[in-house]
Amino acid sequence: MDSRFVLVLIGPTASGKTDLLLELFGSGARPGLPMAELVSADSMQVYRGMDIGTAKPSARERGILPHHLLDLRDPDEQYMVGDFVRLADEACADIAARGRLPIVAGGTGFYVRNFLFGLPSGPEADPAIRAAVARDLAESGPEALRAELAALDPAAAARIKPRDHYRLCRAVEIQRQTGRPQGDFAPPTSLRSRWDFLVVELARPRAEVYARIEGRVDAMMARGLAEEVAALRAAGYGPGDPGLKAIGYSEFLEAEAAGRASDLGAIAEAIKLDTRRYAKRQLTFFRGIPGRLELALGSGGLSLAQAQDRLAQLIMTAFKKGQTPCP
């Protein structure tokens, strides 16, 4: 096996990426298909104690298909895209060195894009400036930082979502550090040469994705998501911590702040709504990745077994040709 190959499997949340990979690589019975290990590109599965709400793979699933980059941080610790790219590169190199296929899979499009294209050319974070921005966020709130950014870098201020405090703080950091707008540090537009990428998107009709999201959230609530959030709160974690800004957790904290913590039905509906919106953003984001190959499942598309066969064929053809199918 060519040690430069990495399979990158993308798709919106609840599209069935994990199920497909477990079925394809679990038995190891397909001649010519290498053994594989998965590198998680999920920005929230990295947090310890956040298992149900992040749909973290179970111990049984990890036994079938080894996973990397899970449970690396406590919920009050930052996990930034630069951390992910560095650790994903290390994990892929280790997997390939052992003769196995590295699979980078997950729905955090920002992480996937930076893994494929490389990090923007922006300056390295200055710890003193980062601490000062974090202090300003805690003391004055996000609107003060947004007003500062809007005065100096209006394009970034307009682009960054109201609840995206990480990107807001990073844009302010860059402005304070360099005196230049974030847009001056454009992201790369060509795939990195370190790896030969096979990028496959698992696609479903949007209505099916939304229906699967509904079922997933109901299952999370039944498994004890409310109790998981309560345990995190009891451990001292709260709204200011990076982990608890995740969908599936932030809705509980918002309900708590509004005095509606006992209304689990309303919280579940809020999680479903936020997850549907997130899936819509994922679909838009993934369309911007060049050279991706699509596997369409669901109504009018492939069955799970057919998708397995097609993905196996793509992998083995790519290895046989000795070149990446992505331009």
DRENFI-685751 format. One line per 8 residues: their letters; for each residue x, y, z of C-alpha. Coordinates in steps of 0.05 Angstrom, whole numbers, padded with zeros to 5 digits. Layout:
A) X,Y,Z; ...
END
This chain:
MDSRFVLV) 00000,00000,00000; 00025,00070,-00018; 00039,00104,00048; 00017,00172,00021; -00056,00153,00011; -00110,00180,00058; -00184,00168,00049; -00224,00230,00070
LIGPTASG) -00297,00213,00081; -00343,00273,00089; -00417,00283,00095; -00468,00319,00139; -00482,00296,00209; -00526,00234,00213; -00511,00215,00141; -00484,00147,00161
KTDLLLEL) -00409,00154,00154; -00392,00112,00214; -00441,00057,00196; -00413,00052,00126; -00341,00047,00151; -00357,-00003,00205; -00392,-00048,00155; -00338,-00041,00102
FGSGARPG) -00276,-00051,00146; -00305,-00089,00204; -00300,-00159,00175; -00235,-00149,00137; -00260,-00201,00088; -00253,-00162,00023; -00193,-00185,-00018; -00147,-00127,-00035
LPMAELVS) -00178,-00079,00014; -00127,-00056,00066; -00141,-00056,00141; -00159,00014,00163; -00160,00061,00223; -00201,00124,00231; -00177,00194,00249; -00235,00234,00276
ADSMQVYR) -00246,00303,00244; -00301,00319,00294; -00284,00381,00334; -00325,00359,00395; -00311,00285,00401; -00243,00306,00425; -00273,00325,00493; -00275,00276,00551
GMDIGTAK) -00342,00265,00584; -00380,00287,00523; -00401,00220,00493; -00475,00219,00481; -00484,00289,00453; -00425,00282,00404; -00447,00213,00380; -00378,00188,00400
PSARERGI) -00365,00116,00376; -00375,00063,00429; -00321,00018,00456; -00349,-00038,00412; -00345,00005,00350; -00274,00027,00367; -00256,-00047,00374; -00281,-00060,00304
LPHHLLDL) -00248,00001,00273; -00193,00035,00314; -00205,00109,00324; -00156,00166,00337; -00164,00237,00364; -00219,00221,00414; -00220,00242,00487; -00158,00286,00483
RDPDEQYM) -00183,00348,00520; -00225,00367,00580; -00285,00410,00562; -00252,00474,00588; -00191,00466,00541; -00185,00494,00471; -00177,00448,00412; -00160,00490,00352
VGDFVRLA) -00156,00474,00278; -00080,00477,00281; -00080,00424,00336; -00124,00380,00293; -00082,00385,00230; -00018,00370,00268; -00047,00311,00306; -00083,00284,00244
DEACADIA) -00018,00286,00205; 00017,00248,00261; -00038,00197,00266; -00041,00186,00190; 00034,00177,00187; 00033,00126,00244; -00025,00087,00212; 00008,00086,00144
ARGRLPIV) 00074,00065,00173; 00039,00003,00201; 00013,-00015,00132; -00058,00007,00144; -00103,00057,00109; -00114,00123,00146; -00186,00148,00141; -00201,00219,00162
AGGTGFYV) -00276,00223,00173; -00323,00272,00205; -00369,00330,00195; -00328,00390,00219; -00318,00420,00150; -00269,00474,00174; -00223,00420,00201; -00229,00377,00139
RNFLFGLP) -00214,00435,00093; -00152,00455,00131; -00128,00384,00132; -00136,00380,00056; -00109,00449,00038; -00065,00468,00097; -00072,00524,00147; -00078,00597,00127
SGPEADPA) -00015,00639,00127; -00037,00679,00187; 00011,00694,00244; 00025,00646,00300; -00018,00662,00360; 00014,00710,00410; -00001,00682,00480; -00004,00751,00512
IRAAVARD) -00052,00778,00460; -00094,00715,00462; -00100,00721,00538; -00119,00794,00532; -00174,00779,00481; -00200,00722,00524; -00202,00769,00584; -00239,00822,00544
LAESGPEA) -00289,00770,00521; -00302,00748,00593; -00306,00818,00622; -00340,00858,00566; -00376,00804,00526; -00374,00786,00452; -00410,00849,00428; -00353,00894,00451
LRAELAAL) -00304,00851,00412; -00350,00850,00352; -00355,00927,00354; -00279,00931,00356; -00272,00884,00297; -00327,00918,00257; -00289,00984,00262; -00224,00955,00236
DPAAAARI) -00243,00893,00196; -00316,00899,00176; -00313,00840,00128; -00292,00792,00183; -00344,00821,00230; -00399,00809,00179; -00375,00739,00162; -00368,00711,00233
KPRDHYRL) -00432,00681,00264; -00457,00715,00328; -00444,00653,00371; -00377,00636,00341; -00334,00665,00396; -00272,00627,00374; -00269,00657,00305; -00288,00725,00332
CRAVEIQR) -00231,00724,00382; -00182,00698,00329; -00200,00755,00281; -00190,00806,00337; -00124,00774,00355; -00099,00780,00284; -00120,00852,00279; -00087,00871,00345
QTGRPQGD) -00024,00832,00328; -00013,00853,00257; -00057,00915,00245; -00083,00879,00183; -00151,00848,00168; -00158,00773,00171; -00174,00771,00097; -00101,00790,00082
FAPPTSLR) -00082,00720,00104; -00119,00680,00051; -00126,00605,00059; -00090,00560,00010; -00128,00539,-00053; -00089,00477,-00072; -00089,00409,-00039; -00029,00394,00004
SRWDFLVV) 00025,00351,-00028; 00040,00313,00036; -00016,00264,00023; -00051,00234,-00038; -00124,00245,-00021; -00184,00204,-00040; -00242,00250,-00020; -00311,00217,-00018
ELARPRAE) -00375,00251,00002; -00432,00210,00031; -00495,00245,00007; -00569,00235,00023; -00631,00275,00004; -00637,00332,00053; -00705,00309,00078; -00674,00242,00097
VYARIEGR) -00616,00275,00132; -00664,00317,00173; -00706,00255,00190; -00644,00218,00213; -00624,00278,00255; -00692,00276,00289; -00683,00202,00305; -00612,00212,00329
VDAMMARG) -00631,00268,00378; -00689,00227,00405; -00642,00169,00416; -00591,00214,00451; -00645,00239,00499; -00667,00168,00513; -00595,00147,00527; -00587,00201,00580
LAEEVAAL) -00561,00264,00547; -00593,00307,00602; -00557,00267,00655; -00491,00274,00617; -00499,00349,00615; -00517,00350,00689; -00453,00311,00705; -00412,00361,00666
RAAGYGPG) -00444,00419,00703; -00432,00384,00769; -00359,00377,00750; -00355,00452,00743; -00360,00462,00668; -00404,00517,00642; -00424,00563,00584; -00354,00594,00578
DPGLKAIG) -00320,00528,00565; -00305,00509,00492; -00335,00439,00497; -00402,00462,00523; -00412,00509,00465; -00426,00447,00423; -00495,00432,00395; -00528,00383,00442
YSEFLEAE) -00499,00418,00503; -00507,00493,00493; -00583,00485,00487; -00586,00456,00558; -00546,00515,00584; -00589,00565,00548; -00652,00533,00577; -00620,00534,00645
AAGRASDL) -00604,00608,00640; -00676,00621,00619; -00706,00581,00676; -00730,00525,00630; -00681,00470,00648; -00737,00420,00663; -00770,00427,00594; -00732,00370,00561
GAIAEAIK) -00780,00368,00503; -00766,00440,00484; -00691,00428,00493; -00694,00368,00446; -00730,00409,00394; -00677,00464,00399; -00622,00412,00389; -00658,00385,00328
LDTRRYAK) -00665,00455,00298; -00593,00474,00311; -00569,00407,00283; -00611,00415,00220; -00581,00485,00210; -00511,00457,00221; -00524,00402,00170; -00546,00454,00119
RQLTFFRG) -00481,00492,00130; -00441,00428,00123; -00473,00413,00056; -00455,00483,00031; -00384,00476,00057; -00371,00408,00027; -00393,00432,-00042; -00332,00478,-00041
IPGRLELA) -00283,00420,-00037; -00256,00406,-00107; -00248,00336,-00135; -00294,00301,-00085; -00329,00238,-00108; -00401,00230,-00087; -00435,00167,-00061; -00510,00181,-00061
LGSGGLSL) -00550,00139,-00011; -00623,00136,00005; -00682,00149,-00041; -00660,00141,-00113; -00589,00126,-00092; -00547,00068,-00069; -00563,00019,-00014; -00513,00013,00043
AQAQDRLA) -00486,-00051,00012; -00478,-00019,-00056; -00443,00041,-00025; -00395,-00006,00010; -00379,-00040,-00056; -00370,00026,-00092; -00325,00055,-00038; -00283,-00009,-00036
QLIMTAFK) -00275,-00004,-00112; -00254,00068,-00108; -00202,00053,-00055; -00172,-00007,-00091; -00172,00029,-00158; -00136,00089,-00128; -00083,00044,-00097; -00074,00004,-00160
KGQTPCP) -00064,00066,-00203; -00015,00095,-00152; -00042,00165,-00160; -00094,00208,-00126; -00162,00214,-00160; -00169,00285,-00134; -00139,00340,-00177
END
